[in-house]
């Protein structure tokens, strides 16, 4: 049975804080297992990747090329049904349009001292995209991670995806070719992350790794961070819905289950300012679970990690939402625009009754790679910026140098850095701290 909270009660804060702090992890000793895999790949390269791929995916890959005769991306893509190819093309174009609009501008200006300042944006040279593979078919994941990188101008995009027994979804293959993947390797798990970070066989290291995966992939990304960049440490999927009396209980229930069906560790929370809506949603969730093909998995998530919260008003609901900082937030209320300014922490916000989170997963164009586990308090969803770097630019004129030098010299002296001081004083008639 789903847990319920009443924000009007004096013990709400304590009880709900404990609920949010509950562990939704795997319970395995993931870190030590991943550490060994990373060490093996760093030491033995392609041979270690090939060995782990044979062990975990029952697929033989060449230790040098990391390719398999049983996996041909172009042949697989040809098997993608025409209607699905059309849907992928549609999603691709919308994602491309959204991320093109995010492109920042270079900027230069001269301040009142005569110092020229500015910044310039440049693309990363290489990116590795991890895509869940096998029987799972996530072409949307390919698009969301690859299209922004391509638009940013990344010159080398490497995709890895496990292909157990040589099986890879045709839709994933088609999406990879559509999005412009430059290299593909049918490898997955922590060994694939290691190959992207350290290099293995002919696979040269990349500068950044993006894309979702299981707990072992997430932990591998955590451990290689610093050697390469990463997008985020992805946790279980989350959805929070704020609903008022105008919400359709069946729609809300379906949206809650859209995340619950991902994994038993996913989390779906409803905050309602109308108790009758909350009761109706609870009944509808139960009815839909009984007929949902993924109902067993969704039920585990709903009963272990789901919640229904009664709030006295929308302002309180917004405050609770900010405490949760959810990956996805739906505002299923009469006037979502009025409440939006009160929302400070969320990966993505979906306004109104006709904006289910599932549309954002696929075709609104906004990116579905979002911060989880309350990381929306300090992070954002994947976007064009994740594939760009900002370089600062400065040029100092004689007049500007005269204006800046005294303060720079004094600060260098205060920090007891004589070489810093000398690099300024040597350009003037004044001695530095070292005489």
FENNOR-V970618 format. One line per field, one symbol per residue. ss: DSSP state (H for helix, E for strand, L for the rest). phi: phi as a letter, one per 30 degrees, with the letter a starting at -180 (. if undefined). A space follows every 10 residues. Layout:
ss: ???
phi: ???
//
This chain:
ss: LLEEEELLLL LHHHHHHHHH LLLLLLLLLH HHHHHHHHHH HHHHLHHHHH HHHHHHHLLL LLLLLLLLLL LLHHHHHHLL LHHHHHHHHH HHHHHHHHHH LLLLLLEEEE LLLLEEEEEE EEELLEEEEE LLLELLLLHH HHHHHHHHHH HHLLLEEEEE LLLHHHLELH HHHHHHHHHL LLEEELLLHH HHHHHHHHLE LLELLLLEEE LLLLHHHHHH HHHHELLEEE LLLLLLLEEE EEELLLLLHH HHHHHHHHHH LLLLLLEEEE EELLHHHHHH HHHHHHHHHH HLLLHHHHHH HHHHHLEEEE LLLHHHHHHH HHHHLLLEEE EELLLHHHHH LLLLLLLEEE ELLLLLHHHH HHLLLLLLLL LLLLHHHLLL LLLHHHHEEE EEEEEELHHH HHHHHHHHHH HHHHLLLHHH HHHHHLLLLL LLLLL
phi: .ddbbbdddd cdeddddddd dddcddiddd edddeddddd dddciddddd ddddddchbd bdddchcbdd bbdddddddd eddddddddd dedddddddd ddedcdabac dddjdcblab cbdddbbccc bebiddbbdd deddcceddd ddjddbcccb adbeiicbde dddddddddj ddbbbdbbid dddddddcia hddddccacb jdaddddddd dedcdjdbdb dacdcddbbb bcbcdddded ddddddddcd ddadcdbbbc cbcbeddedd ddddeddddd cdecddddde ddddbdabcc bdadddeddd edddhddbbc ccbdbdddde dddcbadbcc cjdcbdeddd dbbdjddcdb dbhidddbbb ddaeedcbbc cdbbbcdedd dddceedddd dddddhbddd dddcddcbcc ddddi
//
